[in-house]
Amino acid sequence: MIELFPVTAGLLIGLALGVLRPSWRAPLGAGLAVVLGTLATVLSGEYRISWEFLLIDIPLVAGAAALSYPGARALRLHLHRRPTPP
């Protein structure tokens, strides 16, 4: 249950990256993964135990974003496809 925030944040990042310029996707995605992964560690209180939890939360956000981006892109392309005439 604690990992719900990083996974949700990553999914939202992946969805948002699909509307950005290709040159902005990687830097912005990486930056948001670091910021939101750090936020997840702080909000869950895991930082009180060890800051090493950043090594779990940041890749978790980045991985969820990387997995949701292709699906979001395919969905966007499918929705914008013009129907073929009969």
N, C-alpha and C positions, 0 to 999 in steps of 0.2 A: 504494500500500500504506500510505503514511503517513496517508492520509485515512480509513482504516478505523475508527479510534477515534471521530472526530467523527460519522461517518455512523451507526455503531452506537449511539452515545450518543443521537443524535437520534431514531433509530427507537425506542429504549427509552423515551425521554421521551414520544414520541407515543402509545405504548401505555399508559403510566402516566397520561397526562392524561385518558384516557377514563373513569377511575374516580373522578375528583375532582369536587368541586362546580364548577359553571360559573363561579362568581365567583373561584375560585382558579386556574383553568386558565391564563389569560394571565399573571398575575404570576409564578406558579411556573414556568411554561414559559419565560418570558423570563429569569428568574433562573438557572434550570438551564442554559439555553443559554449564558449568559455564563460561568458557573462551569466547565461542561464544555468549552466552547470555549477558555477560558484554559488549562485543564488539558491539552487536546490540544496547544496550542502549546508548553507547557512540556515535556510528555512526549516530544514529537517532537524537541525541541531547536531548533525554529525560532526561538525567542526569542533565541537567540545571534546569529542573522543580523539579525533585526529584529522588534520587537514589532508591526509592521504585519501580521504573519501572523494576528494576532487578527481583523483585518478579513476574513479568509477563513474561519477556523475557527468563529467565533461564528455567522455566517450559515449556514455549512454544517450545524452542529448544529440551528439553528432551522429551516432548510429541511427537513431530514430529519424533524424532529418534526412540522412542519406537513403534510408529505406522508403520514406514517404515521398521524396521528390520524384522519382520515376513514375510512381502511381499517380501523383497529382498532375504530372505533365501529360501522361497518357489520357487521363480523364479530361483535361483541358482540350487536348487535340480532338478527342472524340466528340466533345460538346460543340466544338467549332467546325466540325466537318459538315459540309453541305450534303444534304440528302441527294442521292442520284435519282434522276427522273426515271419513271417506269418504262 
